[in-house]
Amino acid sequence: MSASPPIPTWRKALYAAAVTVGVMLALSLLAELLARMGVVETERPGDIVVYVEDDYLTLKETADGPVFELQDLGRDGVLQARFSAEPAPGVARVMVVGGSFVRGEHAVPPGAPIKNYGSIPAWLDAELEWRMPGREVEVINAGASAQGTRRLIKVVPLLLRAKPDLVILIAGNNEAWIPGHGYDEVLHDWVLYRAMDRALRPPPEQAPRYAPQQASNPALNDDFGTNLRRIDRACRDAGVELLLGTVPINLADYDREPFTQQPDEAVERGRARCAEGDVEGALAAFADSTVPAIGLAAAGRCAQEHGRFELAREMLGMAVEVENKGRARPSLNQITREVAAEGGRGLVDVDAIMVQHAGSALPGEGLYIDNVHMKSLALRDVAVWIGDHIVEHGVIDPGDQPVRPSPTVDELVELRGWQELHRSVLSRRY
């Protein structure tokens, strides 16, 4: 018998490829099944605030017509909002997007429904109802804890399907992640890739949701600006007005939180000179510090103690730029201002208004629950400033009745029946 002819190399390669694809497909199906059953976990802690889940915004048919259901980030099966697929005739729809600063969950007692009271969107909804009696306005809270612009560039186009008249975006506190490579988001959709990534790089037991990766400030700034411009372009293409807002930076409590390093000899020397009244000598000593964030913060406190408030804000702002402790850095707010100006978009400069209102104090004194989350009544002030911009610039047609002045808090509480929640807020730290 003659020997069988050798199998061509190309056929061997094709067979090997087919087997490999088959094995990978089988493993992918198995991983997907195990993940759905809860047997294995394929997501990393930071994934939830970077990638958008498939059921984030779903369109459903109901007896009253089609509605959108907006899922609560990180809380499976919990709805954050439910609204008609299209706004009713004559109703102006406003979407407010951003992180937990927008969402407002920290500003209300645990268990209270955030969509009803305490958040910027809730206050704004009531504010516009009072001020525009001739126009019905629907304000939807699309804020999500730890959500940064990397996620918002995917979220906003989805929300535009609901045909808002206005999108309000306030972001900057959660800019801590940049993809490692261009295919990152594509690969993340593959369950086997996620499983292998988690197995090869086990996450720490207590990883912060908001910072899966800490990139350099210049890279984050570039990414932030790019993301804002992409959101601006998406809104422009949809014919939707975009209103940008800066994030207020809590300088008052900055150095009351621990630093990553300890004060050096130059800082101690500067503090001693400041106590003696030698401000210039103190500033010179602080400038010699090898721990810049602590040196700058100490310089800011020294300037504040001696009545040099503008210098105090400048020094503490520079300290935040070096070590932000979860806050938005001043440079990000500046980028927001630049993007608004270059695109001809409206801007509510919350941070600048806070500085103006602070007067001789540091911005944030007595207004915050923690490093970035403001108390409910402070968020009400932010809503008033946004409402002022909307009214003064005619962003929303007020209808056939005169616009009214901004109401008092008590008038809004009475309007919405918030008495019980409001008493709870006033009696606690919120």
N, C-alpha and C positions, 0 to 999 in steps of 0.2 A: 504493500500500500504506500502510496505517496504521502508525504507529510502535508498536513494542512497548511495553507498559506498563512503567513503571519498577519495578525490583526493590525490594520493601519493605525498609526499613532493618533490620527485625528479621531478615529472611532473610540479608542481607549479614553481619550480626553473627554469626548462627548458623553461616554458612559459614566465616567467619574463625576462629571459635572451634574448629570441627571441624578445620580445617587446622592451627591452632596445637597442638591436642591431639595430632593425628597426628604432627606434626614432633617434639614433645617426647617422645612415646612412642618414636618411632624412634630419637631421640638417646639416650634412656635405655637402650634395648635395646643400642645400639651401645656405650655407655659401660660397661654391665654386662659385655658380651662381652669388651671390651678389658681391663677390670679383671681378669676371671677368667683371661685369657690372660697377664696380667702385663705387658701393653704399656703401660698407664697406671696410675698410682697415685692413688686417690681419697681415701685416708685421710690425715689429718694426724697428726703424731707423738703428739699428746696424745689422739687419739681412742681409742686402744687401752685406756686406763685410765679412760675415762668411759663408753663405750658397751659393751654386752655383745653379743658375736658370736653368731650364730644357733646355732652348734654348740658353745657353751660347755659345756652339759650335755645329753648325748644319751642316749636310752634305746635299748638294742640287745638283740636276742634272741640268746642263746647256748645251747650245749648244756646248760649248767648253769642256764639260766633267764634272765630279763631282768636286765640290768645297766645301771648308769649309767656313762658315761665323762665325766670332767671334764677339759676341755682346759687345757693349760698356757698361761697368758696370754702372747701375743706369740711363741709358738713353734708355728707351724702343724704339725699332725699329731702333736704330742707330748702324751701323756697325763700329767696330773698325778696322777690317781687313777682307780681302777676299782673299783666296789663294787656289790653286789646292789641291785636296785630297792627292796627292803625289807630291813630288818635281819632276820637269822635269829631264830627264837623264842628268847627269853631273852637276846638280845644288846642291850646299850645302845649306841646310835649317837650319837656326839658329832661335831659339825662345828665346826672352829675357823676363823674367818674374820678377815680383816684384810689388811694390806699385807705388804711383804717382812719386816717384823719377825716376823710370824707364819709366813710361808713358810719362812724360815730358810736361804735359799740362801747367804747370806754367811757362815754359821757352819760350813760344811763345806768341805773341799778341793774345788777345781774338778773337776767330773765325778762327784762322789759323789752317790748317789741321795738327794735331800732327804727323801723320804718315809720313809726307813729310819733316819735318825740325825741328831742335831744340832739339829733344829727344836723349837719348843715342842710342836707336836702329836706328834712322834715321842717326845720325852721323856715327855709326858703319857700316851701310849698305854702305854709301858712301866711308868710309875709306877703307873697304875691296875691294870694286870695284876698287879703285885706286891702292891699294897695290898688289892685286892679279889679274892682267890682264888676266892670263891664266885660271881663274876659276870663274864661275858665283856663287855668293853667294846671298841668299835671307834672309834678316833679318826681322823677324816679331815681331812687338811690342805687347806683351801680358801683358804689365803692366796695372794695374788698381788702381785708386785712393783708398787709405785706405786699400788695400789688404795686409793681413799678411799671415804668413805661415799656419795658421789654414785653410784658404781658398785655399792656394796654394797646400796643400796636396790632394785636390780634383781637382784643375785646371790642374796641371801638367800631371796626368795620361790621362786626356781628350786631352790635347795638343799632347801627344805622339802618338795619333791616326794619326796625320798628318805627322808622320815619319820624325821628325827633325834629323839632324846629330849632333846637339849641342843644349843643353839647358843652358842658362846663367841665374843664379838666384842671384838677389841682394835684400836682405830683412833685416828688422830689425826695421824700423821706425814705424810699425803698430802692434807691439806685445802687445796687451792690452786686450785680451779676452781668457778665457779658459771655455769650456763647464761646466755647473753646475753639470751634471751627464752624465753617459754613453749613456742614451737613448735620449739625447737632439736632436741630428740630425735626428733620426728616427721619433720622435714626431713632429718635425718641418714640416715634409712633410704632416702632417695631418692638413687640413685647419681649422677644428673646434678647434683643440688644439691651433693653432696660434691665432684664434679669441678670445678664452677664455683667453689666456695669455695676449693679448693686452688689453682686457677689465678689467682684474683683476689687471694688472700692467700698467696703462697708461703711455706712454713714455713722457718725458718732451718735451715742445714745441720746444726747440732748442737743441736736443741731438746730440753730435758729432758722425758722422757716424762710426768713427774708434774705439770708445771705449765704447761698450755696457756694459763692465764690466772691472773694474780695479783689476787685481789680484796681489798677492805679487810678488816681483822680483824673489825669488827662484823658485816659481811655474812657472812663465813665462819663466825663463831660461830653466827649465827642458822641458817644452812644446816645446819651440823653437828648442832645440837640437833634441828632438824626431821627430819633424816635418821635419827638414832638413834631418835626417837619413831616414825617410820614402820616401822623394822625391828622395834621392840618390838611395834607393833600387828600386824604380819604374823605374828610368832611367837605372839602371844596368840591371834590368830584361828585359827591352826593347832594350838593347844593344846600348843605346844612351849616348854620352859623356856629362858630367855635369861639368860646370865651375861655381864656387861660387865666389861671390864678397862681400866684407864688405861694410858697408854704411859709408860714410864720416860724421863725427860728427862736427857740427858747434859750435865750442867753442868760436869763436870770438864774436858772438852776444848773448851768453847765458845769461849774467846778464843784458842785455839791455831789456829783456822781464820781465814782472812782476812775482814775486814769489807768492806762496800761503800764505806766512806769511810775517811779518815785521821784520826788523833787530832788534836784542836785544842790550842790553847795551854792551855785550862783543864784538859784531861786531863794534859798534861805537868806543869803546876803541881801538880795533885793527886798525881801519882806522886812528885814531889819531896818534898812534905810527908809522904806516907806513909813514904818512906824515912827521914825524920827522926823518925818516931814520932808525928807529929801527925795522928792518925786523924781527928779531928773536922774539922780544917782541910782534910785531904785530901778528906773527903766533901763538904764545902762547895764545894770547887773542882770536883770531879767534877759536882756538881749544876748548875754554870754551863756545862757543856759544850753545844755546839750539835750534837754527834753523840751522841744519847742512848744508843744501844746500846753504844758504846765507853766512854762515861762510866760507865754502870751496871756494865759488866763490870769496869772498872778499880776501881770502888768495891768490887765483890764480892771481887776479888783482894786488895785492901788489907785488907778486913775479915778475910779468911781468914788472911793473913800475921800478923795481930795477935790471932788466936784467937777472933774473933767469928764463929763458924761459922753461926749462925742468920741473922745479917745478911748474910753472904756468900751463902748460898743464896737469900735474898730478893732481893738486888741482881742476881744472875746470872739468876734466874727472870724478873725484870722486863726484863732485857736480851734474853732469849729472846723475850719477848712483843713487843718492838719489832722485832727482827731475828732470826728463828728459825733461819736457816741450815739449813732442811730438817727441823728438829725439830718435834715437837708443841709447841704453846704451852701454858703452864700453864692458861690460860683454857679450852682444849678439854678438858683433864682434869677441870676443875671442872664443865663441862657434863655429862661422862660420869657424874660422881658424882651430879649433880642428877637426871638422867634415871633412873638406877638407883633413887634414893630415891623419886621421885614415882611410879614404876611398880611399886614393891615388888620390884624385880629384884635378884638377887645381884650383888655387886661385889667384884672382886679389885683392890684399889687398888695396883697394881704400883709406881707412882711413889712413893706414900707409904711403902710397905715398903722401897723402895730408899733413901729418905732416912733412914728409921729404922736400916737396916743400915749406912749410911755413917758414922754416929756423928759424929766430928769431921772427917771428910773430906767432900769434895764427892761427890754421887751420881754414880756412873759411873767412878770412878777405877780404871783398869786392867781394866774390864769390857767395853770397846767395841772393835770393829774400826775403826769410823769414827764419824761424827757420830750415827747412830741405830741401827746394827746391833751387837748384842751378841755376845760370844763364846759358843761352844756351851755351856760349863759355866755361864755366866750365864743362858742361856736355860733350862738345866735347873733353876736356882733358881726361875725364873718358873713352870715347869711344876709344881714342888713346891708353890708357893703356891696355884696353881689346884687341884691335887689336894687340898690341905688344906681348901680351901673346899668342894669337892665332898663330901669325907668328913664334915667337921664339920657341914655343913648338910643332909646326907642328900639331896643333889641326885640321886644315883643309888642305887638300892637295892643294897646290897652282896651280897645273896643269903644263902645259908644258912651261910656261914663267917665267922668273925671278921675284922674289918678289921685289917690289919697296919700297923706303923709305916712311915714312909717309908724306903726302902732307901738304901744308899750308891750312889755312882756306879759303883763296881766291881761291885756286885751287879747293877745294871741292865745293865752292859756284858756281864757273864757270862750273864745271862738271855737277852739278845737276840743274842749272838754278834757283838758290835760291836768286838771287840778290835782288829782291823786299822785300822778307821776311827778308833777312839779314839786309838790310838797316833799316827796321822797328825795328828789334831787337837792333841794335847798337844805334838807336836814342832814345831808351826807357830804362827802368830799367832792361830789360830782358838780 
